[in-house]
Amino acid sequence: MGEVWTLAEYRHEKLSTVSFELLNRGKSLSQKLNVPLASVILGSNIKKEDVQELIERGADKVYVVDDKNFKNFLVEPYANVLMELLNEYKPDIFIAAATTTGRTLMPYVAVRIKTGLTADCTVLEIEEGTGNLLQTRPAIGGNILATIKTPNTRPQMATVRPHSMKPSLPDRNRKGEVIYKNYDESLFKAKSKYLRFIKDESQQVTVQDAKVIVAGGRGLGKEENFKIIGELAELLGGAVGASRDVVDRGWITYPHQIGLSGKTVSPALYIAAGISGAVQHIAGMQTSENIIAVNKDPDAQIFHLANLGIVGDLNEVLPLLIKRIKEYKAKEASKNVQ
Ligand SMILES: Cc1cc2nc3c(=O)[nH]c(=O)nc-3n(C[C@H](O)[C@H](O)[C@H](O)COP(=O)(O)OP(=O)(O)OC[C@H]3O[C@@H](n4cnc5c(N)ncnc54)[C@H](O)[C@@H]3O)c2cc1C
């Protein structure tokens, strides 16, 4: 049986955190199959300490292709080189993050090497007996969960949602093998041309980038009550999240929805107000570092996950919380003036 591979993302001469989230996922798969876990890193000016970081975070092997042509992402050269690697080393499983890079590159490669790919998975497991990769993702508008497998072709390819798993932690004593590869200039030819990178400055903090999220659910009672969620989020410099129930009711738009059929987030602080904690909601926020739940039902499911639970009416609790934060901020501001 071949290795389990993860795609490490290297942009602007830096490793992105999704690379470590993938190693965390890959680790459980490779352990179950009892095969090595390897990361592939394609980039320009790749630092030795970044390659070492992948090993310390779980990779047994790292395949490195360091080439000036990889300074900026273009799908054709990335795919050409990946296909060479896949054909030479024949891994059994190859996973990438469902980022712009992963979503562009993986289907392009899968079609060319004639294998299956499941996009945007939330769960990856190994099937008992066969060792096949079970790739689970929401389907039909998020109304069902579909588990897909690729029994006849290899590698089995999947992209997984960023933030759906915590990054693996480093073990500074870990050792691994590094394989440097060079490829012929012809593989880097592309029909498309990189012009420039334009950052989207139009959006304020999105739920996926926010360090703090204040999320509201059906317990808000009516659309107007989202104002209080917005006020608290603004005070904390965070973003507004929501359960699917309130999105379906039209109280707030879909980009705010957290959960299985919405966004997956992993902020430092997640405040859930009037949200029961259905499994589909939890699937999108369970990796948050700290969770505070406000719910009037002491038996609400969300309290099983929360680090701090407040049993009470959100119409009383949230205004009090806002008042206290404002008082605290005013006190801090007056200290700075003195
Ligand atoms: C395939 C599928 C995909 C789904 N995807 C998602 C998804 O991505 N995200 C998602 O969120 N859901 C998703 N759902 C829906 C999910 O199952 C729940 O229906 C939904 O999360 C419930 O939203 P809620 O917690 O806001 O509402 P409820 O479950 O109705 O909970 C409301 C909570 O508010 C509390 N409450 C009421 N009044 C107050 C008050 N005054 N003060 C304090 N607390 C109060 C209640 O005690 C209750 O716990 C999905 C379902 C399916 C089948």
The ligand as an SDF file (V2000), in Angstrom:
LIG
                    3D

 53 58  0  0  0  0  0  0  0  0999 V2000
  -27.7450   18.3610    6.2410 C   0  0  0  0  0  0  0  0  0  0  0  0
  -27.9550   19.4700    7.2250 C   0  0  0  0  0  0  0  0  0  0  0  0
  -27.0540   20.5110    7.2190 C   0  0  0  0  0  0  0  0  0  0  0  0
  -27.1860   21.5220    8.1770 C   0  0  0  0  0  0  0  0  0  0  0  0
  -26.2570   22.5320    8.1860 N   0  0  0  0  0  0  0  0  0  0  0  0
  -26.2870   23.4370    9.1930 C   0  0  0  0  0  0  0  0  0  0  0  0
  -25.2970   24.4470    9.2950 C   0  0  0  0  0  0  0  0  0  0  0  0
  -24.3870   24.5600    8.4590 O   0  0  0  0  0  0  0  0  0  0  0  0
  -25.3510   25.2980   10.3550 N   0  0  0  0  0  0  0  0  0  0  0  0
  -26.3510   25.2330   11.3100 C   0  0  0  0  0  0  0  0  0  0  0  0
  -26.3410   26.0530   12.2410 O   0  0  0  0  0  0  0  0  0  0  0  0
  -27.3110   24.3220   11.1800 N   0  0  0  0  0  0  0  0  0  0  0  0
  -27.3250   23.4330   10.1700 C   0  0  0  0  0  0  0  0  0  0  0  0
  -28.3460   22.5250   10.0560 N   0  0  0  0  0  0  0  0  0  0  0  0
  -29.5560   22.7200   10.9220 C   0  0  0  0  0  0  0  0  0  0  0  0
  -29.3810   22.1750   12.3310 C   0  0  0  0  0  0  0  0  0  0  0  0
  -29.7570   20.8270   12.3640 O   0  0  0  0  0  0  0  0  0  0  0  0
  -30.2770   22.9700   13.3280 C   0  0  0  0  0  0  0  0  0  0  0  0
  -31.5950   22.9160   12.8540 O   0  0  0  0  0  0  0  0  0  0  0  0
  -29.8820   24.4300   13.4850 C   0  0  0  0  0  0  0  0  0  0  0  0
  -28.5040   24.5400   13.7560 O   0  0  0  0  0  0  0  0  0  0  0  0
  -30.6770   25.0220   14.6420 C   0  0  0  0  0  0  0  0  0  0  0  0
  -30.4160   26.3820   14.7390 O   0  0  0  0  0  0  0  0  0  0  0  0
  -30.5680   27.1310   16.1450 P   0  0  0  0  0  0  0  0  0  0  0  0
  -29.6300   26.5410   17.1300 O   0  0  0  0  0  0  0  0  0  0  0  0
  -30.4600   28.5880   15.8380 O   0  0  0  0  0  0  0  0  0  0  0  0
  -32.0970   26.8580   16.5200 O   0  0  0  0  0  0  0  0  0  0  0  0
  -32.7260   25.9080   17.6230 P   0  0  0  0  0  0  0  0  0  0  0  0
  -32.2130   24.5460   17.5080 O   0  0  0  0  0  0  0  0  0  0  0  0
  -34.1990   26.1120   17.5260 O   0  0  0  0  0  0  0  0  0  0  0  0
  -32.1790   26.4960   18.9970 O   0  0  0  0  0  0  0  0  0  0  0  0
  -32.5440   27.7160   19.5260 C   0  0  0  0  0  0  0  0  0  0  0  0
  -31.9490   27.7800   20.9170 C   0  0  0  0  0  0  0  0  0  0  0  0
  -32.1780   29.0620   21.4670 O   0  0  0  0  0  0  0  0  0  0  0  0
  -32.4880   28.9190   22.8480 C   0  0  0  0  0  0  0  0  0  0  0  0
  -33.2540   30.1120   23.2420 N   0  0  0  0  0  0  0  0  0  0  0  0
  -34.5340   30.4430   22.9130 C   0  0  0  0  0  0  0  0  0  0  0  0
  -34.8410   31.6670   23.3800 N   0  0  0  0  0  0  0  0  0  0  0  0
  -33.7340   32.1060   24.0530 C   0  0  0  0  0  0  0  0  0  0  0  0
  -33.4330   33.3020   24.7670 C   0  0  0  0  0  0  0  0  0  0  0  0
  -34.3220   34.2920   24.8750 N   0  0  0  0  0  0  0  0  0  0  0  0
  -32.2100   33.4240   25.3410 N   0  0  0  0  0  0  0  0  0  0  0  0
  -31.2870   32.4230   25.2510 C   0  0  0  0  0  0  0  0  0  0  0  0
  -31.5230   31.2620   24.5710 N   0  0  0  0  0  0  0  0  0  0  0  0
  -32.7100   31.1180   23.9620 C   0  0  0  0  0  0  0  0  0  0  0  0
  -33.2540   27.6340   22.9450 C   0  0  0  0  0  0  0  0  0  0  0  0
  -33.1640   27.0930   24.2550 O   0  0  0  0  0  0  0  0  0  0  0  0
  -32.5480   26.7720   21.9030 C   0  0  0  0  0  0  0  0  0  0  0  0
  -31.5220   26.0050   22.4970 O   0  0  0  0  0  0  0  0  0  0  0  0
  -28.2560   21.5300    9.0980 C   0  0  0  0  0  0  0  0  0  0  0  0
  -29.1880   20.4700    9.0620 C   0  0  0  0  0  0  0  0  0  0  0  0
  -29.0310   19.4610    8.1350 C   0  0  0  0  0  0  0  0  0  0  0  0
  -30.0260   18.3530    8.1250 C   0  0  0  0  0  0  0  0  0  0  0  0
  1  2  1  0
  2  3  1  0
  2 52  2  0
  3  4  2  0
  4  5  1  0
  4 50  1  0
  5  6  2  0
  6  7  1  0
  6 13  1  0
  7  8  2  0
  7  9  1  0
  9 10  1  0
 10 11  2  0
 10 12  1  0
 12 13  2  0
 13 14  1  0
 14 15  1  0
 14 50  1  0
 15 16  1  0
 16 17  1  0
 16 18  1  0
 18 19  1  0
 18 20  1  0
 20 21  1  0
 20 22  1  0
 22 23  1  0
 23 24  1  0
 24 25  2  0
 24 26  1  0
 24 27  1  0
 27 28  1  0
 28 29  2  0
 28 30  1  0
 28 31  1  0
 31 32  1  0
 32 33  1  0
 33 34  1  0
 33 48  1  0
 34 35  1  0
 35 36  1  0
 35 46  1  0
 36 37  1  0
 36 45  1  0
 37 38  2  0
 38 39  1  0
 39 40  1  0
 39 45  2  0
 40 41  1  0
 40 42  2  0
 42 43  1  0
 43 44  2  0
 44 45  1  0
 46 47  1  0
 46 48  1  0
 48 49  1  0
 50 51  2  0
 51 52  1  0
 52 53  1  0
M  END
$$$$
